[in-house]
Amino acid sequence: MTLSRVALFVVAFVALDAISYVHGFHGLPISPWNPNSGLAVAMLLRHGVVFAPVVAAAAIIADQLVRDMPLLVSIPTEIMAAAIYGGAIHLLRTKLKVAAPLDKPRPLTVFYLSMGVAALVTTMSRIALASHLPHFETDWVAAMFLRQWVGDLIGICLFAPLFLRLNRDTVRDFGRGWPMERDGQFAVTLLMAMVVFGLEATDEFQFFYLLFLPVIWLALRGGPTATLAAMALIQVVMMAATYLRDMDDGRVTALQFLMLTLVLTGSLMAATAQARRRAELAIRTRMDELARMSRIHTSNEIATGMAHELKQPMLAIVNYVGAARRLLEREPPQVGEALRLMHNTDTQVMRADSIIRRMRDFTRKSEFQVETVDLGRTLRDAVEMTEPLARRHNVDVTLVNGDNVPTIRADGVQVLQVAVNLLTNAIHAIAEAKSRKRAIRVETARHDADTVRLTVADSGPGLDPDLALHIFEPFVTTRDQGMGVGLAISRAIAEHHGGALWHDDPQPGHGAVFHVRLPIEARHEHI
Ligand code: ADP
């Protein structure tokens, strides 16, 4: 912590105190809103209890400059206040493990609760010390108590989290990703604040609830920083209005209580909504990672077949090149025929390349990516990829593309993964049961107006009715080489697209039938 930062803090603290000291109380530092307390608590949270002496010094300077308070009262009062808040923050940091930037619901709640108690103790101590003043009157106690307590709490609950967010990164991110919606949110906030506080005709207590609308909108969709900024805007408009309209102190304090409710609702809601968004993102990332692992597992299984598949084009290439060379060595060289053979070589190289590329795309780490997917084509790819496995087990695969099946918006690799999983499962089922009829039918169809369907039906032994209840759970497998995640992942993929994966009722001896339904336009909330 540099000296210039300390100086900056003192200047900011005094300035905030001066701006907010609009409704002074008999020359005491007791006002119904104290953003300076919020700044002090934010600094204590960031730098620890060592910052407490700076806070006390800044408060004593402010007492002198802003309200000319007797030093004899100011010094003990401010040292005591800094010690109470410093001690509370120390406990929070060390025992309760609450640290800046207070962006999760639990630490934020613990912070609010402990600040409620700390503000209460500070308020009582301030009153106890003020009672030694010669002009002190006992009637003041109740009013002083309410003003100071709610004033400090508002300052801390609203401004401490806001100041903690004011670093270079958050300010830059906040400014950079400014969506149009936020213009609307702030415009509505300002409008409501002006309606509620600005007009003599609207009774501010009755209309206060209107302010919850933009705050909740911001909390759910705008994130904590925007919510806190909007609530600070409301607070400033409110204080300006009460000052300009010369509202009496009782009313201001009562309004601040309403404001406190708004602040607690807004910031806890924003923190909860953000925590939920983060959790969803984490699940998404895990699921993408698991999906990839499962793809690698599947491709290990089909890779042997793939290597075999590559042998064909390679051999063909060697043959074509040898024949072409012999044609060119003839006298006269047979250029036309040699060229034709070279052209054939091209085709084979392309075939080998597409086999390798498909395998690479399938296992490559990729973010969830929505693209236009032709289901028929994806299925053809899946059939080609599993063809060596099918051939090894003597299984016939028929692909039937239904009429009017439109292209869909989806993650192509993941849809391919679902198809490959269902196909390999079907091949394994037929292979393991040594079924006599060895056929798989893969079909695409239009399911309804908004969705398409893909069906894989096999002639294997069918699903075991008991096992069928659990096959979509992870790690459920009956195969020695199985991982048991294929169906779980495939269902998760379908559901993330806003679709579904299910099977027909098990009919042992009649093969298994799996269906996947996918929306034509992947719905946004699912991605
Ligand atoms: P894995 O294939 O690694 O076992 P899955 O989640 O893909 O994992 O499948 C789980 C289990 O469901 C399989 O082990 C098998 O017992 C059963 N199963 C899946 N597809 C079929 C099918 N087409 N016919 C019969 N049983 C199947």
Residues whose N, C-alpha, C, O or C-beta is under 5 A from the ligand:
A	BS01	ADP	N425 A426 A429 G460 G462 L463 I471 V476 T477 T478 R479 G482 M483 G484 V485 G486 L487 A488 A512
